[in-house]
Amino acid sequence: MKLSPLTLRRLNNFRANKRGYYSALIFSFLFFISIFAEFIANDKPIFIFFDKTIHFPVFEKIPETYFGGEFETEADYKDPFVKTLINERGFFIMPLIEYSFDTINYDLRVPSPSPPSFENLLGTDDQGRDVLARLIYGFRISVFFGLTLTVLSSLIGIFAGGIQGFYGGKIDLFGQRFIEIWSGLPVLYLLIIISSFVEPSFWILLSIMLLFSWMSLEGVVRAEFLRARNFEYVKAAKALGVNNVKLMFKHVLPNAMVATLTLMPFILSGSIATLTSLDFLGFGLPPGSPSLGEMVAQGKANLQAPWLGLSAFITLSLQLSLLVFIGEAVRDALDPRKTFK
């Protein structure tokens, strides 16, 4: 596919911003690693060859009786007895970190939270769960939550802002008054009320945040449509009989997307920070979920275990810093006045 000169210039401007370009590479690598968290941090083997049969316990539940054990429940692969049964008639390969986000280490020699060791590289939390495993899973959940919220809120914000900016008049007036009232509602209080009778989950939390997050883009898109609808080529297209839908999405929207794409990395970082804040306050994901905010709360409650707070703080600060640097690079790439030599 041949890229246009404008697209090539934007890509070159993005690469010229070294800090943002390398931040994008690092963030993409970390996100790619976190996608396969089950193969990196898990209490189940990645691969089992038993009795001339191949199994992948990550995708299937295998009872202990299958290996010659006594219980019909799923095999505990950290049990020395189960390991011996498998090794007698085959072999298995464990992940690099032999703990999932909810696996409790019952063999600790010191009370929880335990300090970093060879078995638990970043120590354990106050329930004996591996901190590094929870960081990997928590990073994935926060990025998925932020990406989903950013994409959905951007779609709603672009649609609402485009309708108001293109048509103006009473539609714009009604839309602005509605947004003024809607933006004044206390989001945190609504979350507290809803969490009192409904257990918050990923999708419930996402739906509540989506009700308010779309307004961050609406004002920018509305301003761009108000400006672009008076351009000569838009008036010419109207004179030629182009319908409003085609005019909005094919001619006006591409001009508004420059400002929209510039804001999206910052909206993503804001979404992640919001989820972390809600988890820290106890109004976020269900208890036990791998969450950066929950780890920050554990660090606050266990000042005698600095590895908890420091691990969450470094992960969160690195995550948000990379997104801010990427946003700066995107802004430079889309800025027509910015040129790099």
N, C-alpha and C positions, 0 to 999 in steps of 0.2 A: 504494500500500500504506500503510495507516494504522498508525503506530507506537504502541506502548503507552506509557502515561505513564512507566513505569519506563525504557524505552529512551530516550525523549525526555530524561528527567532525566540519564541517563548521557551522552548526546551533548552536552547543554548543559554538563555538568561537564567533559567532554573539551575542548570549545571554550574554556571559561573558563580552562583552563591554557594561557595564551598560548604559553609556551615549548614545551610539548609539541605544541600544535596546529600552530604554524608549523614545528616540526621535522618533523612528519608530512607537511606540504605539501612542504617542501624535499626530504625523502627520497623521496617519491613522484615528484617531478619528476625527480630525479637518476636514479632507477631506471628511469623511463619513457624517459629519454634513452638510458640504457645498453642498453636492450632493442634499440634501433635503431642499435647501434654500427656495423654494417656500412654504414649510410648516412651515418655521420658521419666515421668514420675507416676508410679503405679505399684500397688501391692500384688498385682497379677503379672505373670510372665508375658512377655511379648510373643513368645513362640514356644510350643511344646511339641516334641516328637515322642509319642508314647505308643508302644505296641504297633509300630510301623504305620502310625496315623499321625497326621499333622493337625494341631489345634491352635487356635488363637483366642486365649481366654479373655482378651479385651473385648471381643465381640460375642462371646458365648459363655454361658454358665455351665461349668462341669462339676457334677457332684463328686464328693470324696470317694464314694463307692466305686466309681469308674476306675480309679487307680488302685482299688483293692482295700480301701479304708472301710470304716464302720458307719459313717454318717451319710445320709442322703442329701445333706445340705451342701452348698457350694464349698469347694475345697479351699482351705486356708493355706495359701502357698508359702507363707512364712513359717508354717509349722514344720519342725524338723522331721516329723513322722511322714508328712505328705511329701516332702522333698526326697526322703529315702525311697518311698514307694515309686516315685517318678523315675529316679535315677536307676532303679533296678531294671527297668524295662525301656528306658529312653533317656531323654535329657530335656532341659528347658533353659531359656534365656530370660533373665530378669532385666528390667529397665535400669538405667543409670542410677535413678533414685528409687529405692524399693519401698516407697511410701506414696500413697495417694493423698489428696487434700484432707480426707477424713480418717485416715489410718492412724490409730493410736499406737504409740510405741510402748508396749508393756514391759520392755526389758531395760528401762532406764535405771541407771545406778544412782541417780540423784533425783530429788523431787522436781516436778514440773513447775515452771518452765526451766528446762535444762539448757546449759550453755552449748555453744557449737562444739561438735565432735566429728570424728571421722565418719560416723554413721549418720549423723544429722549435721550437715555442713553449716547450717545457720541456726542450729539449735531447735528446740521445740517450744510450742506455746504453752499456755497454762493448762491445756488438756492433753498434752503429750503428743500433739500432731506436728509433723515436720514443717518447719517454717518455709523452707525453700520450695517444697511442693505446693504449699498454699500460695506462695508468691506467683508461681508459674500459672496456676489455675486462676488466681485472682486477676492477674494481668490480662488473661484471655477474656474473662467475663467483662472486665471494665472496658476493654477495647470493643468487644462485640456490642455491649450496651451503648457505648458512645457512638459507634458507627451507625447502628440501627436508628438511634434517636436523631442523629444528625441528618441522615438520608430522609427519614419520614418527615421531620420538622421542616427540612428544606423544601420538600415537595409541596407541603401545605402552605408554607410561607411564600413560595414563589407563585403558587396559584392565587392565593388571597391578595398578595401585593400586586400581581399582574392585573387582576380584575379591577382593583381599585384605581390603579394608575392609568390603565388604558381607557376606561370608561369615564372616570371622574364623576363630577356632579353629585347626585344624591347617593349613588352607590358608594362613592368614596367617603362622603360625609357620614353615612350610616356605618360603614366599616370602621372609620376612625373612632367614632363614639363607642362602638362595641369593643374595640381593642382597649380603649381607655378604661372601660369598666372591667373587662376581663383581666387586664394586667394588674388591676388593683386587688384581685383576690389573693388571700394569703395561702401560698402553695404549701408551706410547712404545716400549717394548721389543718389543711385538708388531708394531708398525708397522715397526720396524727389521728384524725377522726376515722379515716378509712381503715387504718391499721388496727383500730380498736375492735372492729368486728369482722375484718377480712385479713387473713394472713398475707402479708405482702409477698409477691413473687416477682420473677423477672419481668413477666409480661404485664402484670398489674402495675408495677412501678413504672414500666416504660409507657404504658397508656396514660397514666396520670401526668408524667413529665411531658408527654407529647401534647397534652391539652394546653400547655403554656409555653413550651420552648419554640413553637413555630413563629412567635411574634418577633424573635430576634432578627429574622431575615425579612419579615414583611415590610418594614419601613424602608429598607435599602432597595428592595425590588420595586416598591411603589414609586420611590423617587426616580429610579431609572426609567420606569415606564412613563411617568409624567414628563420626563425630559425627552425621551425618544419618540413619543407620539407626535411631537411637533417637528420632527426632522422632515426634510424635503422628500426623501425616498419613501417615507411612510405615507405622506400626503399623495405622492404619485401612485403608490400601490392602491390607495383608496380610490383614486380617480379611475384607475383601470378596472375597478370592480372586484378586487381581492376581498374575500370575506374576512370578518374580524378574527375568527379562530386561526386561520392561516397566517394572517398578518401578525397576530400576537406571538405565535410560537415559531414562526419561520423568520420573521424580520426584526421584531422588537426584542424578543427574549435573548437571542445571542448577544446583544449589547448589554443586557442586564446581567448576564452570566459572569461577566468579568468581576464585578463587585461581589457577586454571590460566591464564586469560587474562592475569592480572596478571604472571605469570612469563614468558610467552612472548617479549616483546620482549627481556628480559634473556638468555633462552636463545639467541635469534637472535644477539645481539651476542657471546655467548660462543662460538657456533659459528664465527662469522667470525674471531674472535681465535684460535681453535684452528687453523683452516685456515692463517691467516697465520703462526702459530708453526711449524707443520709445514713450510710452504714455506720459511721462513727457515732451518730446520735441514737442509733438503734431503730430507725424507721426505714431501713433499706431492705436488702435481701434477707430471706429467712435465716434464722440462727443456724450456724454450722456451715453456711455457704462460704466458699473461699473469697474473701473480700479484703481489699486493701484498707478500707475504712475500718473494718472490724479488727484488723491487725494493729492499726494505729490506736484504737481504743484499748486493745490489750497492752500495748506498750505504755499507755497512760496509766493503766491499772497495775502494771508490774514494773515499777521504776527500778527494781532490783535486777531486772533482766533487760539491759539496754539493747540487746540484739533484736528484740521484737520491734521496738519503735524505730531503730536505725534502719532495719531491713525494709520496713514499710515506707519510711520516709525517703530513702534513697531510690527505691523502685518508683514511687509516685513522682518524685521530683525529676527523675530521669525521663519518665514517660511524658510528663507535661512539658518539660523543656524541649524534648525532641519535637513535639507537636507545634510548639511556638516557633521553633527554628524553621520547620517545614512551612508554616504559615507565612513567615517572612520571605522565604524563597518563592512561594506561590505568588505573593504580592509583587515581588520584583519581576517575576516572569510575565505577569499580566499587565504590568505598568508600561504603556507605550513610550513613556518618557525615559525609561530606564534602559540604558545600553551598557554593555560590558565589552571590554576589549580583551 
